[in-house]
Amino acid sequence: MSVPTDPRRRVEITVSTRTLIRVLVTASLFLLIAFVFWQIRTILELVLIAAFLALALNPLVSVLERRLGNRRGLASVLVVLVVILIVFAFLAALLTPLYSELRSFATRAPLLLDELRMWGPFKRFDARYDLIRRLGEGATAYSSRLPAQAGNLLGVATAVVTGLGKSLTVLFMTLFLLLEIPSFLRTATELLRPGHADRSLEMFDQVNGTIARWTAGVLFIAVIAGTITGVTAWVLGVPFALALGLLVGLLDIVPLVGATIGSTVAVLMALTHSLTAGIIMLVLAIVYQFIENHIIQPVVMRKSIDVSPFIVVFSVLAGASLLGVIGALLAIPVAGSAQVILRRVLDARRVRIADERQQLLGADGDGVVMEGDTL
């Protein structure tokens, strides 16, 4: 007699209307928050830069605060004012020569074309295409129209003003963050248990010190690069040696490619003065890059932040893909700070594991019955 098989069991999942509404509301809130963050991503970049600057300047503000009798507000204002003065002096020294150099180049363009016409290998090419005459007419017309074309530079001026406005916004947000750091720390410690609060404050001090040391190290290397380039350009008679040194120092801050770009600009600028100056600047750039990459940078970075070369390259590439040049600049200190936090977490875990092992060994020593003992 055959036994009928049981029908397959059917599993039914019932989702209540309340649960469905919760899921929909949560997903909607997540999408709304993501949309808001995407819309204000430019502002978030400014906040990120301001937070980094605040952490970099916080040790200096703390030292000045103690010297001024615990007046943090005055110390923060003085430090930010000094930073603003340095930024404006830097921009003035770097940008002021540009317009005058442009006018000078436009005025000297016909003479440069005459010298090019006298160059032997170029004569046959010029005889065929009459290029020198056309370029000379265009250069003369451009030189005469340059003052009248100032209105066409409105877009460039607007971009410059926008950049200055963003810079001032970042500096003022940095000032506010410097004033609020002690309040943020007090609030954080009040919400944590005493042991966790002490470890969190110690971790914050280590992260803050890492960022400050990295900033000081990068600026120190940039000052060395800019000074050597500027002094060499001044000795060789290259025009605008100060602006060239400042530009090379600024570009040297950019990881991986900044030093190469700065050296290329310095060599090209020296070549416009003379071939000898260009060759000397090229040799100097090669020698200095070797010394910086193998001696100066490893020593300074080892004393400021200890990050493996692989992490440096990976973090710079990731930061550049996310935030461009700003991301590349902030990638290394962020990686160093993450390494500090991870190291603290791992050290705490090692201590707990060692304590547990010690307890287990103690328990085994008390409960184990050796062979030969009688019960």
N, C-alpha and C positions, 0 to 999 in steps of 0.2 A: 504494500500500500504506500503510495507516494505521499510525502508530507509537503503541503504547499509552502512555498517560500514566502518569507515575510516581505512585504513591500519595503522599498527603500525609505529610510527615514528622511524626512525633510526638516532642515534647520531653518527656522524663521527668526530673523533679527528685527525686533521692533524698536524703532527710534521715536522717542517721544517728540512732540512738537516743541517742547521747551528746550530739549537738547539740540534740535535742529536750528532753532532760533539762536541759541548760544554759539553754535559753530558758524552760522552766517554772520552774526555780529562780530565775532572774533576775526574772521577772515576779512570782513569789510574794514574793521579798524586797522588791521595790519596793512591792507592795501592803501588806506588813507594816510597812515603814517609814512609808508614808503613814498607815496606821491608827494607829501609835504616835504620830506627830506630831499627828494629829487629837485623840487622847485627851489629850495633854499640852499642847494649844494654850494653855491658860490659863497654865501654867508658862512656856511659851515667850514669852508676852507679858510676863511679869514679868522674864524674862531680857533681853528686848529693851529694856525700860525701864531696867533696871540697867546694861546696856551703854551706853546713851545717857547716863545720869547719870555713869557712870565716865569717859567721854570728855569730858563737859562739865566735870567737876571735876579731870581730870588735869592741866591747866596750873596750876591753883591748888596742887595737891599737889606738883607739880614745883618751883614757886617756894618753897613752905614747906620742902620737902625740902632744898634747897640752903641755906636759912637755918639749918636744924637740923643741918647737918653730914652730909648724905646719909643721914638716918634716915627712909626712906620709910614704914616701918610707923607710926612716931609721927605723921608728917605726915598720912597717910591717916586714922588714927583721929581726929585733931583736926578735920580737915575734915568727916568724917562726923558727929562729935558736934555740931559747930556746925550742920550741916544738920538733924539730929534736933531740936535745941533750937529752931531757927527754925520747923520744921514744927509742933511741939507748941505753941509760943507762938501761931502763926497759928491753929491749930484752937481753942485755948482762947479767943482773942479773938473768933473768929467764931461758935463754937457755944454759948458760955456764955450769951449774952443770949437765945437762942432760947426756952428754957423759961420764963424770967421774962417774956419778952414774950408768950408764949402765955397764961400765967396772968393777966397784966395785961389782955390783950385780952378774955379770958373774963370778968374782973371788970367791965370797962367796957362790955361788950356791952349790958346793959340801958339804960345811959345813952345809948349811941349810938343805940339803937332809939327812945328817947324823942325825941332830936333829929330822927330821921328822921320820926317821927310828926308833928312840927310843921312839916315842909316841905310847902308848899302843894300842889304838883303830886302829892304822894304821898297826900294825904288821901282823895281819891275812890277811888283804888285800894285803900287800906287799909279804907275803909268797906265795900267790896264783898266783899273776900276775908278780912278780919280777919287779915291777915298779920302785923302788928306784935305782936299778942298772942301768936300762936303762936310767933313767933321769940323773943319775950321769955321765954316759959316754957321754951323749949328752951335758951336761953342761960343762964338761971338754973340749970336742972337740970345743964347741962354744967359750969358753974363749980363747983357743989357736988360733982360726981362726979369732977372732974379728978384730985385726989390719989389717989382709990381706983382709978383706971383706969391707974395706972402699970404694972400687970402686963400690960395689953394692948399696951404698947409694947415687949414683949420682942422681937418680930420686927425692929423698927427698931433696937433696941439690938444685936441679933445682927449685923445688917448693918453697923452702925458698928464693932463690934469686929472683924468680918471685914475691913473696909476698913483698919482700923489695923494688923491683923496682916499684911496684904499690903504695906502701906507699910513696915513694919519689915523684912519679908523682902526687899523691894527695896533698902532701905538697907544691909542686911548683905551682900547679894550685890554691891552697888556697892562696899562696902569690900573684899571679897575680890578683885573685879576690879581695883580700884586697886592692890592689893598685887601682883597677878600680871601687870600690863601690861608691866613690864620683862622678866619671864621669857618672856612670849609673844613679845615683840619679839626677844629673843635667839634663841629657838627658830626663829622665822621667818627671821632673817638667816643662821643656820647652815645652813638648807636651801636657800638661794638662792646663786647665783653672786655674786661681789663687786659687779659693776656693777649687777645686778638688786637686790641687797640694799640698796645705797645709795639707789637710786631708790624702792624700796618704803618705806624709812624716811622719806624726804623726803615721799612721798605720804601716809604716815600722819600726819606732823606737820601737813601742810596740811589733811587731813580733820579731825584733832583740833582744830586752830585754828578751822576753820569752824564746827564744832559748839559750841565754847566761846564764840565771838563771837556766834553766833546766840542762844544761851541768855542771855548777858549783855544783848544788845540787847532781847530779849523781856521780860526781867525789868525792865530800865530803863524801857521803855514802860509796863509794868504798874504800876510804882511811881508813875510820873507820873500815870496815870489814877486810881489809887486815892487818891493824896494829894490831888489836886484835888477829887475827889468827897467824900472824907472831910472835908476842911477846909470845903468849901462847906456840907455837911450840918451841921457843927458850928456854923458861923456862923449858919445859918438856924434852928438849934434843933431839927433833926430828931433824933429819938431814935436811939441806937446808931450814931452817926456813924462810930466806929472800925470796927465790924463791917461797916457799909455800904461804907466805903472798901476794906476788905480783900476783900469779896465782889466789888466792881467790878474791883479789880486782878486777882483770880483769874480772873474771867470774861474779862478783856481778853487773857489769854494765849491763849485759844482763837481760832484764825484765822477770819477772815471774819465770823462771827456772834457771837463772844464779846463784842465791844465794844457791839454793839446790844443784846444781852440785858442786859448790865450797866447800860447807860444806862436801859433800860426799868425795871429793878428800882429804880434810884435815883430815877427820877421818880415811880413808884408809892409808894415809901416816903415821899418828900417830900409827896405829896398827902395821905397819911394824917395829916400834921401840919397843913398848911394849904394852901389853894389858891395863895396867893402863893408859898410855898416850892416847890410843884410846878411853877409856871410858871417860876420862876427856875432850878430844876434842869433843866427841859426846854430852856430857852434855852442854859444852860451845856453840856448834853450835845450839842446840835447844833453849837455853836461849837467845842467841844473835839474832837468827832469829825472835823469838817472840818480842823482844825489837825493832828490826829494822822495822818489819812489822806494829807494833802497836804504836810506839812512834817516832822513828827517821825519817822513811820515810814519814809518814803523815805530820809531822811538816815541814820537808825540802821541800817536794813537794808543800805544801800549800803556802809556801813563794815564791816558784819559779814559779810554774805553777798550775793553778786551773782547773783540768779536772776531770770529774766524773769517778768513778771506771769502770762503764760500757764502757765508751768511751775508757778508757785505755786498757781494755781487748780486745775490738773489734779492736782497731787500731793496737795493737801488733800482734794479730792473722792475720789481713789483711796484715800488713807489712811483717810478716814472710812468708806468702804464696806468696807474690809478689817478695821479694828480699832476703829472707832468714834471716840470723842473722842481716845483715845491715838494712833490712827493719824493723825488730823488734826494733832495736836501734833507728831508726829515726822516728818510728811511733808516739811516744808520743809527741815529740816537734812539729811534723807536725800537729798532732791533736790540740795541744795547739795553734799553729799559726792560723790554720783554725778557731778555736773558737774565737780568737781575731778579725779576719777579719769579721766573721759573726756577732759578737757582735757590731762592729762599724757600719756595714751596717744596722742592726736592730735598733740601737740607732738613726741613721740618719733618718730612715723611721719613727720611733716613733715621732721624732721632726716635720717632715713634716705633719704627720697625726694630731698631736696636733695643729699645725698652721692652717691647713685647718678646723678643728673643731672650732677653735676660730673664724676664719673668717665667718664660716657658722652661728655660734651663734650670732655674731655681725650683720650679715645681717638679720637674723630672728628678732632680737630685734628692728631693724629699720623699718621693713616692716610689722610687725604683727599689726592688728587692734584689740584692746581689746573689749570685749562685753560691751555694754553700751555707747560706743563712737558714736557720730553721724558723718555721712559722710557729 
